[in-house]
Amino acid sequence: MISAVTSGVAINNVVGNSLLSFQVSAQPSVTASVGSWDGLGYPLTVTVKYTYTSLVLSALIKLFSLANLPNPIPLSTTTTMYL
């Protein structure tokens, strides 16, 4: 059985090495937890949070629309898979 800590470290390494950013500290926050058996398997839930700071995107959106895009932009996603 894989542990949530091991999963979180592995995911953090993959996600952190895949980011293209001009930020000095562009590491995402990754949390992983493994739930108890529920008949389908052990649910592994992973949440990744990242604060994206745009150099150009927010200025272009403001230029071509009336939208006021926050800068930095907080991004977050959660997914669950069964082991």
N, C-alpha and C positions, 0 to 999 in steps of 0.2 A: 504494500500500500504506500503510495506516495504521500508525503506530508505537505501541508499547506505552506510551511516555511520554505521547503525545497522548491515547490511550485512557484512561489512568489519570487524567489531569487532567480530562477531560470527565466521566468517571464520578464522580470526587470532587466536582465542581461540582454534578452532579445529585443525588447522594446527600446531600451536605452541606446543600443548600438544601431538601431534603425532610424533614429531621428536625425533630420537635417535641420540644423539650427545654428544661428549666429550667437546664441546665448552661451554664456560661460557655464552656467549650471542648468543644463536642459534635461535633467533626469526626471522621469515621471515617478509618481507615487503608486506603488503596486501593492495591493493587499490580496491575499488568497486565503480561503477557508474551505475545509472539507467537512461536510456535514455527516450525520450518521446515516446508516443504511435506511432507505425508504421504500424498498421493494423494486426500484429500478436500478439501484446502485448507490454509490457514494457521491453526492453532489459536490463538485468542486466549483466554487464561485470565485471569480477573479474580478477585481475592480481596478481600473487604471485611471489615474487623475493626472492631468498635465495642464500647465498654464502656458498658453501660446502667446508669445509677444511678436506682433507683426511689425515688420519694417516698412512694407509697402502696401500690403493688402488693405489695411484699415484706411489709409489715405485714398486709395483708389475707390473704395466703396463710398466713402464720404464725397468724393468728387463726382461720381456718377449716379448717386442716389440720395435720398433724404434720410437713409438709415444712419443711425449713430451707433457704430460698432464699438463695443468696449475694447480697450487695449490696456492690459493683456486680456486674452479670452480664456476663461476657465473651461476646460474640456474634461468630460468624464464619461466612462462607459463601464457597464457591468455585464458579465456573461456567466452562464452556468453550463457545465457539462458533467456528465456522469462517468465515474470510473468503474 
